[in-house]
Amino acid sequence: MAVKYSILIPTMNGGKYLMHAVNSVLMSSNINFELVVSINHSNDNTEQLLKHIEDSRIRIIRPKEKLSMAAHYEWCINNACGEWITILGDDDGLMPDFFSHCDYLTNKWKNVRAISFKRAYFFWPNSENVFGNTVLHYVKNSKEKFRSSKIDLFFVLAGLKEHYDLPQLYTNNLINRSLIEEIKKNSLGKFYNEVTPDVYSGVAISLSTRKYLKVGKPLFWTGSSPKSMGVAIAKGEEPKKDEEIIDNSLEHFELARKDGLDIAPEINPSLYKKSDFALNIYVLSGLFKIPFNYKFINNKFVEYIVYGSALAKNFLPSSLKLDSSRQFRRHFLSQIKSRKLNTLVIIFLFLISLFLISLRQTYYMFKKYFSILININSEKKKLMYIKKRNGLSSITDANNHLGGNQ
């Protein structure tokens, strides 16, 4: 049955977080959507939790064999019926006014095919050792503006924006089915062609659209938890780390290879796995793996820009508590040599990037603290920045807290 929205939740052993994501969707009274939960051969309590739900708006599907993350996402979108589609991480969630505000936007902007929302963050318990002590971060504004997809893609590659600032087929974004089908048609029937699906989707969508709508009001919670695959990849090769994390990282790449997906051959896999401070290298891999023709800047020039800025980002402070910068630099040198890139040009671009990215970080730091000061005396809370948990232990708690502060 055709519906307006498809909310897709691919999950594998995410039962600890999943029900909060599911409840954040089903709490709405809206009936013009489907919630599709795909269980990728979980061996936790996911099945038991879901079997108690009685709601006609939810469908539970299961692939025949265990899939890689990208292949699982592909399976999900192939099972979607909606005009507008998003993929929701099993530790993420929707906000209470998601459907009403999306109706407003899609009715107002008739020709838009990709909508990207400002991010709001919820940090799950036990994630402090990676993400720091912040519990909840929510900032909103009323802006709705069109942005150039390819210009923003260049800024991401240059390290001046992050990969999640692009329109992605993932949490914080809503993508029209017609655009997804167009990309599949131009990619021999397959949407994903690289191992990291959220990043790859941002590249594919940016190269397939002239502009997208950027909305200043958050409608999703970006959940950061110990289950994060990015953390598993970053820690997967470190000695004396949690065995489950190492297993998740190894399985991620093994399943991807089985499904015919891999990192771009132009990029050293060891460098890729240690690029958690410079994820524009993931974006570069996605760009190299695009199978259709596109108009963008020369790939060799892009490589210089990416590697110069990636090195700079590994020298700058980060909120992530991961110890991979030294290993990144070691693999970085071998990558430059293998690609036969001019070292002096890389150093020159590194210095420029160091200055520009530092300037950007300083600007956003002052903007953040200025916003906090302005917000303290405001009756309408446009910003919530919480560092004490005080009972905020789930996405459900975050939504309840949000409702009490609007």
BALOBA-1460 file (C-alpha; in Angstrom, 3 decimals):
// residues 406
<rec num="1" residu="m" x="0.000" y="0.000" z="0.000"/>
<rec num="2" residu="a" x="1.377" y="3.400" z="-1.016"/>
<rec num="3" residu="v" x="1.974" y="5.841" z="1.831"/>
<rec num="4" residu="k" x="3.625" y="9.244" z="2.016"/>
<rec num="5" residu="y" x="6.522" y="8.309" z="4.318"/>
<rec num="6" residu="s" x="8.642" y="5.206" z="4.794"/>
<rec num="7" residu="i" x="10.666" y="5.149" z="8.013"/>
<rec num="8" residu="l" x="13.171" y="2.308" z="7.689"/>
<rec num="9" residu="i" x="15.074" y="0.917" z="10.682"/>
<rec num="10" residu="p" x="17.731" y="-1.662" z="9.787"/>
<rec num="11" residu="t" x="18.903" y="-3.402" z="12.960"/>
<rec num="12" residu="m" x="21.326" y="-6.083" z="14.054"/>
<rec num="13" residu="n" x="21.577" y="-6.825" z="17.760"/>
<rec num="14" residu="g" x="20.212" y="-3.389" z="18.586"/>
<rec num="15" residu="g" x="17.443" y="-4.478" z="20.955"/>
<rec num="16" residu="k" x="18.828" y="-2.372" z="23.786"/>
<rec num="17" residu="y" x="18.080" y="0.811" z="21.820"/>
<rec num="18" residu="l" x="15.621" y="-0.282" z="19.128"/>
<rec num="19" residu="m" x="12.347" y="-0.050" z="21.039"/>
<rec num="20" residu="h" x="12.957" y="3.624" z="21.799"/>
<rec num="21" residu="a" x="13.474" y="4.296" z="18.069"/>
<rec num="22" residu="v" x="10.316" y="2.334" z="17.231"/>
<rec num="23" residu="n" x="8.259" y="4.104" z="19.908"/>
<rec num="24" residu="s" x="9.466" y="7.517" z="18.723"/>
<rec num="25" residu="v" x="7.829" y="6.736" z="15.355"/>
<rec num="26" residu="l" x="4.662" y="4.968" z="16.503"/>
<rec num="27" residu="m" x="3.824" y="7.593" z="19.135"/>
<rec num="28" residu="s" x="2.505" y="9.764" z="16.290"/>
<rec num="29" residu="s" x="-1.201" y="9.713" z="15.444"/>
<rec num="30" residu="n" x="-0.326" y="10.093" z="11.754"/>
<rec num="31" residu="i" x="-1.499" y="7.152" z="9.620"/>
<rec num="32" residu="n" x="0.122" y="8.103" z="6.281"/>
<rec num="33" residu="f" x="3.394" y="6.300" z="6.900"/>
<rec num="34" residu="e" x="4.911" y="2.864" z="7.272"/>
<rec num="35" residu="l" x="7.567" y="1.838" z="9.758"/>
<rec num="36" residu="v" x="9.698" y="-0.964" z="8.343"/>
<rec num="37" residu="v" x="12.027" y="-2.716" z="10.797"/>
<rec num="38" residu="s" x="14.478" y="-5.106" z="9.152"/>
<rec num="39" residu="i" x="16.154" y="-7.629" z="11.472"/>
<rec num="40" residu="n" x="19.533" y="-8.665" z="10.087"/>
<rec num="41" residu="h" x="19.916" y="-12.061" z="11.813"/>
<rec num="42" residu="s" x="20.084" y="-10.664" z="15.345"/>
<rec num="43" residu="n" x="20.925" y="-13.012" z="18.203"/>
<rec num="44" residu="d" x="19.764" y="-10.710" z="21.002"/>
<rec num="45" residu="n" x="16.203" y="-10.100" z="22.262"/>
<rec num="46" residu="t" x="15.066" y="-8.023" z="19.265"/>
<rec num="47" residu="e" x="12.499" y="-10.554" z="18.032"/>
<rec num="48" residu="q" x="10.941" y="-10.941" z="21.485"/>
<rec num="49" residu="l" x="10.619" y="-7.191" z="21.938"/>
<rec num="50" residu="l" x="8.960" y="-6.592" z="18.581"/>
<rec num="51" residu="k" x="6.451" y="-9.445" z="18.699"/>
<rec num="52" residu="h" x="4.416" y="-7.629" z="21.357"/>
<rec num="53" residu="i" x="3.724" y="-4.612" z="19.115"/>
<rec num="54" residu="e" x="0.222" y="-4.468" z="17.661"/>
<rec num="55" residu="d" x="0.123" y="-1.600" z="15.182"/>
<rec num="56" residu="s" x="-0.864" y="-1.840" z="11.512"/>
<rec num="57" residu="r" x="1.689" y="0.834" z="10.600"/>
<rec num="58" residu="i" x="4.696" y="-1.392" z="11.360"/>
<rec num="59" residu="r" x="6.120" y="-4.120" z="9.112"/>
<rec num="60" residu="i" x="8.895" y="-6.449" z="10.213"/>
<rec num="61" residu="i" x="11.078" y="-7.970" z="7.513"/>
<rec num="62" residu="r" x="14.102" y="-10.263" z="7.573"/>
<rec num="63" residu="p" x="16.695" y="-10.804" z="4.821"/>
<rec num="64" residu="k" x="17.324" y="-14.479" z="3.983"/>
<rec num="65" residu="e" x="21.033" y="-14.228" z="4.795"/>
<rec num="66" residu="k" x="23.150" y="-11.925" z="6.922"/>
<rec num="67" residu="l" x="23.968" y="-8.756" z="5.005"/>
<rec num="68" residu="s" x="26.606" y="-6.060" z="5.256"/>
<rec num="69" residu="m" x="25.422" y="-2.658" z="6.421"/>
<rec num="70" residu="a" x="25.204" y="-1.215" z="2.892"/>
<rec num="71" residu="a" x="23.518" y="-4.312" z="1.455"/>
<rec num="72" residu="h" x="21.064" y="-4.289" z="4.381"/>
<rec num="73" residu="y" x="20.194" y="-0.650" z="3.678"/>
<rec num="74" residu="e" x="19.684" y="-1.592" z="0.012"/>
<rec num="75" residu="w" x="17.335" y="-4.388" z="1.074"/>
<rec num="76" residu="c" x="15.390" y="-1.910" z="3.199"/>
<rec num="77" residu="i" x="14.848" y="0.699" z="0.475"/>
<rec num="78" residu="n" x="13.835" y="-2.047" z="-1.963"/>
<rec num="79" residu="n" x="11.070" y="-2.958" z="0.504"/>
<rec num="80" residu="a" x="9.835" y="0.614" z="1.025"/>
<rec num="81" residu="c" x="6.497" y="1.843" z="-0.331"/>
<rec num="82" residu="g" x="6.617" y="5.532" z="0.625"/>
<rec num="83" residu="e" x="6.955" y="8.641" z="-1.521"/>
<rec num="84" residu="w" x="9.488" y="10.036" z="0.975"/>
<rec num="85" residu="i" x="12.082" y="7.783" z="2.586"/>
<rec num="86" residu="t" x="14.498" y="7.991" z="5.501"/>
<rec num="87" residu="i" x="16.663" y="5.383" z="7.188"/>
<rec num="88" residu="l" x="16.724" y="5.672" z="10.971"/>
<rec num="89" residu="g" x="19.576" y="4.220" z="13.011"/>
<rec num="90" residu="d" x="18.350" y="1.811" z="15.694"/>
<rec num="91" residu="d" x="19.845" y="4.076" z="18.389"/>
<rec num="92" residu="d" x="18.323" y="7.226" z="16.813"/>
<rec num="93" residu="g" x="14.765" y="8.568" z="16.982"/>
<rec num="94" residu="l" x="12.131" y="10.911" z="15.598"/>
<rec num="95" residu="m" x="10.832" y="13.971" z="17.424"/>
<rec num="96" residu="p" x="7.092" y="14.269" z="18.214"/>
<rec num="97" residu="d" x="6.303" y="16.818" z="15.484"/>
<rec num="98" residu="f" x="8.179" y="14.983" z="12.708"/>
<rec num="99" residu="f" x="5.218" y="14.137" z="10.471"/>
<rec num="100" residu="s" x="3.318" y="17.416" z="10.871"/>
<rec num="101" residu="h" x="6.401" y="19.486" z="10.046"/>
<rec num="102" residu="c" x="7.371" y="17.254" z="7.112"/>
<rec num="103" residu="d" x="3.828" y="17.657" z="5.739"/>
<rec num="104" residu="y" x="4.246" y="21.426" z="6.012"/>
<rec num="105" residu="l" x="7.620" y="21.358" z="4.208"/>
<rec num="106" residu="t" x="6.634" y="18.997" z="1.390"/>
<rec num="107" residu="n" x="3.451" y="20.977" z="0.739"/>
<rec num="108" residu="k" x="5.334" y="24.280" z="0.730"/>
<rec num="109" residu="w" x="8.313" y="23.204" z="-1.396"/>
<rec num="110" residu="k" x="6.706" y="21.150" z="-4.169"/>
<rec num="111" residu="n" x="9.793" y="20.574" z="-6.324"/>
<rec num="112" residu="v" x="12.312" y="19.643" z="-3.633"/>
<rec num="113" residu="r" x="13.658" y="16.062" z="-3.662"/>
<rec num="114" residu="a" x="16.110" y="16.138" z="-0.750"/>
<rec num="115" residu="i" x="15.571" y="17.730" z="2.667"/>
<rec num="116" residu="s" x="18.267" y="17.905" z="5.336"/>
<rec num="117" residu="f" x="17.525" y="18.898" z="8.929"/>
<rec num="118" residu="k" x="19.674" y="20.454" z="11.616"/>
<rec num="119" residu="r" x="21.112" y="17.767" z="13.875"/>
<rec num="120" residu="a" x="20.172" y="17.272" z="17.508"/>
<rec num="121" residu="y" x="22.184" y="14.805" z="19.597"/>
<rec num="122" residu="f" x="21.398" y="12.346" z="22.330"/>
<rec num="123" residu="f" x="24.339" y="10.526" z="23.903"/>
<rec num="124" residu="w" x="23.380" y="7.178" z="25.379"/>
<rec num="125" residu="p" x="24.725" y="6.020" z="28.752"/>
<rec num="126" residu="n" x="28.196" y="4.408" z="28.626"/>
<rec num="127" residu="s" x="29.247" y="6.394" z="25.543"/>
<rec num="128" residu="e" x="31.225" y="8.935" z="27.594"/>
<rec num="129" residu="n" x="34.585" y="7.257" z="26.981"/>
<rec num="130" residu="v" x="34.269" y="8.037" z="23.251"/>
<rec num="131" residu="f" x="31.942" y="11.034" z="22.903"/>
<rec num="132" residu="g" x="32.616" y="12.958" z="26.126"/>
<rec num="133" residu="n" x="30.212" y="14.069" z="28.866"/>
<rec num="134" residu="t" x="27.492" y="15.803" z="26.840"/>
<rec num="135" residu="v" x="24.084" y="14.126" z="27.271"/>
<rec num="136" residu="l" x="21.812" y="16.167" z="24.999"/>
<rec num="137" residu="h" x="22.450" y="18.923" z="22.456"/>
<rec num="138" residu="y" x="19.509" y="20.607" z="20.709"/>
<rec num="139" residu="v" x="19.581" y="23.878" z="18.760"/>
<rec num="140" residu="k" x="16.822" y="25.110" z="16.471"/>
<rec num="141" residu="n" x="16.084" y="28.036" z="14.190"/>
<rec num="142" residu="s" x="13.331" y="28.808" z="11.703"/>
<rec num="143" residu="k" x="15.523" y="28.947" z="8.586"/>
<rec num="144" residu="e" x="14.581" y="27.092" z="5.413"/>
<rec num="145" residu="k" x="17.024" y="27.673" z="2.577"/>
<rec num="146" residu="f" x="18.267" y="25.971" z="-0.544"/>
<rec num="147" residu="r" x="21.935" y="25.052" z="-0.723"/>
<rec num="148" residu="s" x="24.092" y="24.004" z="-3.659"/>
<rec num="149" residu="s" x="24.715" y="20.259" z="-3.421"/>
<rec num="150" residu="k" x="28.039" y="20.270" z="-5.274"/>
<rec num="151" residu="i" x="29.450" y="23.322" z="-3.468"/>
<rec num="152" residu="d" x="28.682" y="21.692" z="-0.124"/>
<rec num="153" residu="l" x="30.269" y="18.450" z="-1.365"/>
<rec num="154" residu="f" x="33.436" y="20.398" z="-2.160"/>
<rec num="155" residu="f" x="33.430" y="21.982" z="1.319"/>
<rec num="156" residu="v" x="33.091" y="18.513" z="2.871"/>
<rec num="157" residu="l" x="36.003" y="17.170" z="0.814"/>
<rec num="158" residu="a" x="38.047" y="20.226" z="1.844"/>
<rec num="159" residu="g" x="37.353" y="19.551" z="5.541"/>
<rec num="160" residu="l" x="35.310" y="22.737" z="5.990"/>
<rec num="161" residu="k" x="32.080" y="20.821" z="6.538"/>
<rec num="162" residu="e" x="31.367" y="17.297" z="7.776"/>
<rec num="163" residu="h" x="30.006" y="14.405" z="5.718"/>
<rec num="164" residu="y" x="26.695" y="14.571" z="7.607"/>
<rec num="165" residu="d" x="26.181" y="18.144" z="6.380"/>
<rec num="166" residu="l" x="25.325" y="16.644" z="2.985"/>
<rec num="167" residu="p" x="21.823" y="15.370" z="2.121"/>
<rec num="168" residu="q" x="22.047" y="11.661" z="2.993"/>
<rec num="169" residu="l" x="19.637" y="8.755" z="2.930"/>
<rec num="170" residu="y" x="19.920" y="8.470" z="6.680"/>
<rec num="171" residu="t" x="18.876" y="10.034" z="10.007"/>
<rec num="172" residu="n" x="18.298" y="13.832" z="9.757"/>
<rec num="173" residu="n" x="17.299" y="13.654" z="6.097"/>
<rec num="174" residu="l" x="14.236" y="12.931" z="3.985"/>
<rec num="175" residu="i" x="14.730" y="11.835" z="0.364"/>
<rec num="176" residu="n" x="12.114" y="11.578" z="-2.364"/>
<rec num="177" residu="r" x="11.672" y="8.128" z="-3.913"/>
<rec num="178" residu="s" x="12.079" y="9.569" z="-7.450"/>
<rec num="179" residu="l" x="15.648" y="10.653" z="-6.640"/>
<rec num="180" residu="i" x="16.521" y="7.254" z="-5.162"/>
<rec num="181" residu="e" x="15.156" y="5.479" z="-8.246"/>
<rec num="182" residu="e" x="17.064" y="7.852" z="-10.545"/>
<rec num="183" residu="i" x="20.347" y="7.080" z="-8.763"/>
<rec num="184" residu="k" x="19.631" y="3.331" z="-8.909"/>
<rec num="185" residu="k" x="18.875" y="3.562" z="-12.630"/>
<rec num="186" residu="n" x="22.163" y="5.383" z="-13.246"/>
<rec num="187" residu="s" x="24.047" y="2.865" z="-11.069"/>
<rec num="188" residu="l" x="22.966" y="-0.374" z="-12.801"/>
<rec num="189" residu="g" x="20.044" y="-0.940" z="-10.449"/>
<rec num="190" residu="k" x="21.897" y="-0.559" z="-7.150"/>
<rec num="191" residu="f" x="21.861" y="2.495" z="-4.873"/>
<rec num="192" residu="y" x="24.913" y="1.722" z="-2.688"/>
<rec num="193" residu="n" x="28.369" y="1.030" z="-4.117"/>
<rec num="194" residu="e" x="30.682" y="1.528" z="-1.119"/>
<rec num="195" residu="v" x="30.983" y="0.024" z="2.363"/>
<rec num="196" residu="t" x="29.811" y="3.058" z="4.397"/>
<rec num="197" residu="p" x="26.211" y="3.653" z="3.249"/>
<rec num="198" residu="d" x="25.364" y="6.961" z="4.940"/>
<rec num="199" residu="v" x="28.510" y="8.659" z="3.620"/>
<rec num="200" residu="y" x="28.156" y="7.157" z="0.153"/>
<rec num="201" residu="s" x="24.512" y="8.245" z="-0.095"/>
<rec num="202" residu="g" x="25.533" y="11.845" z="0.625"/>
<rec num="203" residu="v" x="27.993" y="11.755" z="-2.278"/>
<rec num="204" residu="a" x="25.555" y="10.090" z="-4.702"/>
<rec num="205" residu="i" x="22.693" y="12.465" z="-3.826"/>
<rec num="206" residu="s" x="24.915" y="15.562" z="-4.007"/>
<rec num="207" residu="l" x="26.154" y="14.589" z="-7.473"/>
<rec num="208" residu="s" x="22.592" y="13.867" z="-8.645"/>
<rec num="209" residu="t" x="20.944" y="17.109" z="-7.503"/>
<rec num="210" residu="r" x="21.599" y="20.780" z="-8.140"/>
<rec num="211" residu="k" x="20.310" y="21.892" z="-4.739"/>
<rec num="212" residu="y" x="18.647" y="20.613" z="-1.578"/>
<rec num="213" residu="l" x="16.554" y="22.160" z="1.195"/>
<rec num="214" residu="k" x="18.322" y="22.813" z="4.498"/>
<rec num="215" residu="v" x="15.972" y="23.186" z="7.486"/>
<rec num="216" residu="g" x="17.063" y="24.741" z="10.792"/>
<rec num="217" residu="k" x="14.530" y="22.866" z="12.924"/>
<rec num="218" residu="p" x="15.691" y="19.400" z="14.105"/>
<rec num="219" residu="l" x="13.181" y="16.593" z="13.616"/>
<rec num="220" residu="f" x="15.455" y="13.648" z="14.480"/>
<rec num="221" residu="w" x="17.582" y="12.621" z="17.417"/>
<rec num="222" residu="t" x="21.056" y="11.506" z="16.390"/>
<rec num="223" residu="g" x="21.800" y="8.821" z="18.951"/>
<rec num="224" residu="s" x="25.437" y="8.211" z="19.812"/>
<rec num="225" residu="s" x="26.015" y="4.933" z="21.603"/>
<rec num="226" residu="p" x="28.729" y="2.324" z="22.233"/>
<rec num="227" residu="k" x="27.090" y="0.379" z="19.369"/>
<rec num="228" residu="s" x="28.227" y="2.966" z="16.789"/>
<rec num="229" residu="m" x="29.833" y="1.303" z="13.766"/>
<rec num="230" residu="g" x="32.163" y="4.282" z="13.323"/>
<rec num="231" residu="v" x="33.600" y="3.582" z="16.758"/>
<rec num="232" residu="a" x="33.944" y="-0.113" z="15.940"/>
<rec num="233" residu="i" x="35.879" y="0.675" z="12.739"/>
<rec num="234" residu="a" x="38.157" y="3.156" z="14.521"/>
<rec num="235" residu="k" x="38.936" y="0.750" z="17.380"/>
<rec num="236" residu="g" x="38.901" y="-2.450" z="15.357"/>
<rec num="237" residu="e" x="42.650" y="-2.649" z="14.821"/>
<rec num="238" residu="e" x="43.769" y="-1.320" z="18.197"/>
<rec num="239" residu="p" x="45.384" y="-3.805" z="20.591"/>
<rec num="240" residu="k" x="43.714" y="-4.857" z="23.867"/>
<rec num="241" residu="k" x="40.298" y="-3.510" z="22.957"/>
<rec num="242" residu="d" x="36.922" y="-5.041" z="23.607"/>
<rec num="243" residu="e" x="36.582" y="-8.277" z="21.621"/>
<rec num="244" residu="e" x="33.002" y="-7.495" z="20.585"/>
<rec num="245" residu="i" x="34.125" y="-4.173" z="19.047"/>
<rec num="246" residu="i" x="36.918" y="-5.917" z="17.120"/>
<rec num="247" residu="d" x="34.523" y="-8.613" z="15.894"/>
<rec num="248" residu="n" x="31.995" y="-5.991" z="14.722"/>
<rec num="249" residu="s" x="34.674" y="-4.163" z="12.738"/>
<rec num="250" residu="l" x="36.009" y="-7.328" z="11.085"/>
<rec num="251" residu="e" x="32.526" y="-8.576" z="10.259"/>
<rec num="252" residu="h" x="31.547" y="-5.213" z="8.777"/>
<rec num="253" residu="f" x="34.243" y="-5.446" z="6.091"/>
<rec num="254" residu="e" x="33.988" y="-9.207" z="5.565"/>
<rec num="255" residu="l" x="30.244" y="-9.042" z="4.922"/>
<rec num="256" residu="a" x="30.733" y="-6.050" z="2.611"/>
<rec num="257" residu="r" x="33.244" y="-7.956" z="0.484"/>
<rec num="258" residu="k" x="30.836" y="-10.905" z="0.329"/>
<rec num="259" residu="d" x="28.155" y="-8.504" z="-0.933"/>
<rec num="260" residu="g" x="30.504" y="-7.088" z="-3.594"/>
<rec num="261" residu="l" x="31.225" y="-3.847" z="-1.726"/>
<rec num="262" residu="d" x="34.584" y="-2.439" z="-0.691"/>
<rec num="263" residu="i" x="36.632" y="0.661" z="0.002"/>
<rec num="264" residu="a" x="37.817" y="2.410" z="-3.165"/>
<rec num="265" residu="p" x="41.061" y="0.703" z="-4.363"/>
<rec num="266" residu="e" x="42.756" y="4.111" z="-4.533"/>
<rec num="267" residu="i" x="42.654" y="4.323" z="-0.710"/>
<rec num="268" residu="n" x="44.727" y="2.275" z="1.734"/>
<rec num="269" residu="p" x="42.229" y="0.305" z="3.895"/>
<rec num="270" residu="s" x="44.377" y="0.872" z="7.014"/>
<rec num="271" residu="l" x="44.209" y="4.635" z="6.467"/>
<rec num="272" residu="y" x="40.455" y="4.453" z="5.906"/>
<rec num="273" residu="k" x="39.925" y="2.606" z="9.187"/>
<rec num="274" residu="k" x="41.885" y="5.232" z="11.135"/>
<rec num="275" residu="s" x="40.208" y="8.276" z="9.575"/>
<rec num="276" residu="d" x="37.718" y="8.915" z="12.387"/>
<rec num="277" residu="f" x="39.085" y="12.475" z="12.766"/>
<rec num="278" residu="a" x="39.080" y="13.041" z="8.990"/>
<rec num="279" residu="l" x="35.985" y="11.409" z="7.533"/>
<rec num="280" residu="n" x="36.417" y="13.338" z="4.289"/>
<rec num="281" residu="i" x="38.560" y="10.318" z="3.346"/>
<rec num="282" residu="y" x="35.367" y="8.227" z="3.542"/>
<rec num="283" residu="v" x="33.758" y="10.797" z="1.242"/>
<rec num="284" residu="l" x="36.686" y="10.510" z="-1.187"/>
<rec num="285" residu="s" x="36.247" y="6.727" z="-1.250"/>
<rec num="286" residu="g" x="32.554" y="7.224" z="-1.989"/>
<rec num="287" residu="l" x="33.389" y="9.642" z="-4.812"/>
<rec num="288" residu="f" x="35.795" y="7.137" z="-6.393"/>
<rec num="289" residu="k" x="33.118" y="4.423" z="-6.227"/>
<rec num="290" residu="i" x="30.365" y="6.393" z="-8.001"/>
<rec num="291" residu="p" x="29.530" y="4.341" z="-11.124"/>
<rec num="292" residu="f" x="27.677" y="7.002" z="-13.135"/>
<rec num="293" residu="n" x="29.006" y="9.991" z="-15.050"/>
<rec num="294" residu="y" x="28.923" y="13.292" z="-13.197"/>
<rec num="295" residu="k" x="30.205" y="16.839" z="-13.549"/>
<rec num="296" residu="f" x="32.565" y="17.794" z="-10.742"/>
<rec num="297" residu="i" x="36.151" y="18.950" z="-10.274"/>
<rec num="298" residu="n" x="39.151" y="16.841" z="-11.352"/>
<rec num="299" residu="n" x="39.729" y="13.796" z="-9.122"/>
<rec num="300" residu="k" x="43.473" y="14.365" z="-8.770"/>
<rec num="301" residu="f" x="42.850" y="17.914" z="-7.539"/>
<rec num="302" residu="v" x="40.246" y="16.510" z="-5.131"/>
<rec num="303" residu="e" x="42.838" y="14.062" z="-3.737"/>
<rec num="304" residu="y" x="45.250" y="16.897" z="-2.942"/>
<rec num="305" residu="i" x="42.482" y="18.891" z="-1.244"/>
<rec num="306" residu="v" x="41.287" y="15.897" z="0.785"/>
<rec num="307" residu="y" x="44.709" y="14.715" z="1.969"/>
<rec num="308" residu="g" x="45.902" y="18.215" z="2.860"/>
<rec num="309" residu="s" x="42.791" y="18.898" z="4.947"/>
<rec num="310" residu="a" x="42.670" y="15.360" z="6.432"/>
<rec num="311" residu="l" x="46.182" y="15.781" z="7.807"/>
<rec num="312" residu="a" x="45.234" y="19.167" z="9.266"/>
<rec num="313" residu="k" x="42.164" y="17.709" z="10.993"/>
<rec num="314" residu="n" x="44.354" y="15.103" z="12.671"/>
<rec num="315" residu="f" x="46.436" y="17.858" z="14.285"/>
<rec num="316" residu="l" x="43.442" y="19.793" z="15.585"/>
<rec num="317" residu="p" x="41.457" y="19.146" z="18.803"/>
<rec num="318" residu="s" x="38.378" y="16.923" z="18.632"/>
<rec num="319" residu="s" x="35.556" y="16.031" z="21.009"/>
<rec num="320" residu="l" x="36.054" y="12.338" z="20.181"/>
<rec num="321" residu="k" x="38.107" y="10.415" z="22.720"/>
<rec num="322" residu="l" x="39.848" y="8.082" z="20.285"/>
<rec num="323" residu="d" x="43.568" y="7.436" z="20.025"/>
<rec num="324" residu="s" x="44.109" y="6.979" z="16.315"/>
<rec num="325" residu="s" x="45.904" y="10.133" z="15.144"/>
<rec num="326" residu="r" x="49.398" y="8.640" z="15.353"/>
<rec num="327" residu="q" x="48.382" y="5.546" z="13.406"/>
<rec num="328" residu="f" x="46.596" y="7.726" z="10.863"/>
<rec num="329" residu="r" x="49.759" y="9.749" z="10.200"/>
<rec num="330" residu="r" x="51.816" y="6.590" z="9.703"/>
<rec num="331" residu="h" x="49.379" y="5.226" z="7.131"/>
<rec num="332" residu="f" x="48.995" y="8.712" z="5.626"/>
<rec num="333" residu="l" x="52.647" y="8.841" z="4.519"/>
<rec num="334" residu="s" x="52.414" y="5.508" z="2.718"/>
<rec num="335" residu="q" x="49.189" y="6.650" z="1.044"/>
<rec num="336" residu="i" x="50.826" y="9.824" z="-0.328"/>
<rec num="337" residu="k" x="53.723" y="7.772" z="-1.694"/>
<rec num="338" residu="s" x="51.496" y="5.113" z="-3.265"/>
<rec num="339" residu="r" x="49.360" y="7.768" z="-5.002"/>
<rec num="340" residu="k" x="52.514" y="9.604" z="-6.193"/>
<rec num="341" residu="l" x="51.288" y="12.925" z="-4.857"/>
<rec num="342" residu="n" x="53.648" y="15.905" z="-4.572"/>
<rec num="343" residu="t" x="54.675" y="16.218" z="-0.905"/>
<rec num="344" residu="l" x="55.296" y="19.969" z="-1.115"/>
<rec num="345" residu="v" x="51.796" y="20.585" z="-2.491"/>
<rec num="346" residu="i" x="50.325" y="18.457" z="0.317"/>
<rec num="347" residu="i" x="52.275" y="20.474" z="2.936"/>
<rec num="348" residu="f" x="51.109" y="23.747" z="1.366"/>
<rec num="349" residu="l" x="47.471" y="22.623" z="1.409"/>
<rec num="350" residu="f" x="47.912" y="21.253" z="4.930"/>
<rec num="351" residu="l" x="48.970" y="24.705" z="6.188"/>
<rec num="352" residu="i" x="46.101" y="26.451" z="4.417"/>
<rec num="353" residu="s" x="43.634" y="23.877" z="5.737"/>
<rec num="354" residu="l" x="45.035" y="24.140" z="9.259"/>
<rec num="355" residu="f" x="44.364" y="27.872" z="9.242"/>
<rec num="356" residu="l" x="40.877" y="27.664" z="7.663"/>
<rec num="357" residu="i" x="39.638" y="24.755" z="9.794"/>
<rec num="358" residu="s" x="41.012" y="26.380" z="12.976"/>
<rec num="359" residu="l" x="39.214" y="29.600" z="12.055"/>
<rec num="360" residu="r" x="35.993" y="27.650" z="11.492"/>
<rec num="361" residu="q" x="36.302" y="25.795" z="14.810"/>
<rec num="362" residu="t" x="36.924" y="29.054" z="16.666"/>
<rec num="363" residu="y" x="33.911" y="30.698" z="15.017"/>
<rec num="364" residu="y" x="31.588" y="27.829" z="15.961"/>
<rec num="365" residu="m" x="32.933" y="27.689" z="19.504"/>
<rec num="366" residu="f" x="32.161" y="31.390" z="20.076"/>
<rec num="367" residu="k" x="28.803" y="31.003" z="18.343"/>
<rec num="368" residu="k" x="27.922" y="28.091" z="20.625"/>
<rec num="369" residu="y" x="28.738" y="29.897" z="23.880"/>
<rec num="370" residu="f" x="27.083" y="33.110" z="22.692"/>
<rec num="371" residu="s" x="23.926" y="31.102" z="21.918"/>
<rec num="372" residu="i" x="24.011" y="29.585" z="25.407"/>
<rec num="373" residu="l" x="24.211" y="33.048" z="26.996"/>
<rec num="374" residu="i" x="21.348" y="34.374" z="24.862"/>
<rec num="375" residu="n" x="19.244" y="31.288" z="25.559"/>
<rec num="376" residu="i" x="19.517" y="31.515" z="29.375"/>
<rec num="377" residu="n" x="17.163" y="34.496" z="29.551"/>
<rec num="378" residu="s" x="14.875" y="33.433" z="26.704"/>
<rec num="379" residu="e" x="11.319" y="32.230" z="27.367"/>
<rec num="380" residu="k" x="11.310" y="30.105" z="24.190"/>
<rec num="381" residu="k" x="14.163" y="27.628" z="24.487"/>
<rec num="382" residu="k" x="15.935" y="27.424" z="21.127"/>
<rec num="383" residu="l" x="18.933" y="25.650" z="22.632"/>
<rec num="384" residu="m" x="19.378" y="22.834" z="25.116"/>
<rec num="385" residu="y" x="22.883" y="21.802" z="26.067"/>
<rec num="386" residu="i" x="22.899" y="19.302" z="28.915"/>
<rec num="387" residu="k" x="25.906" y="17.686" z="30.577"/>
<rec num="388" residu="k" x="24.191" y="16.053" z="33.560"/>
<rec num="389" residu="r" x="22.163" y="12.937" z="32.840"/>
<rec num="390" residu="n" x="19.472" y="13.542" z="35.505"/>
<rec num="391" residu="g" x="17.277" y="10.660" z="34.325"/>
<rec num="392" residu="l" x="17.912" y="11.184" z="30.592"/>
<rec num="393" residu="s" x="18.739" y="7.571" z="29.773"/>
<rec num="394" residu="s" x="16.994" y="7.040" z="26.403"/>
<rec num="395" residu="i" x="15.551" y="8.661" z="23.277"/>
<rec num="396" residu="t" x="12.134" y="8.390" z="24.952"/>
<rec num="397" residu="d" x="13.419" y="10.495" z="27.858"/>
<rec num="398" residu="a" x="14.885" y="13.002" z="25.390"/>
<rec num="399" residu="n" x="11.489" y="13.413" z="23.682"/>
<rec num="400" residu="n" x="9.737" y="13.841" z="27.027"/>
<rec num="401" residu="h" x="12.302" y="16.459" z="28.053"/>
<rec num="402" residu="l" x="11.876" y="18.243" z="24.733"/>
<rec num="403" residu="g" x="8.103" y="18.325" z="25.174"/>
<rec num="404" residu="g" x="8.455" y="19.955" z="28.574"/>
<rec num="405" residu="n" x="10.751" y="22.709" z="27.279"/>
<rec num="406" residu="q" x="8.945" y="23.916" z="24.142"/>
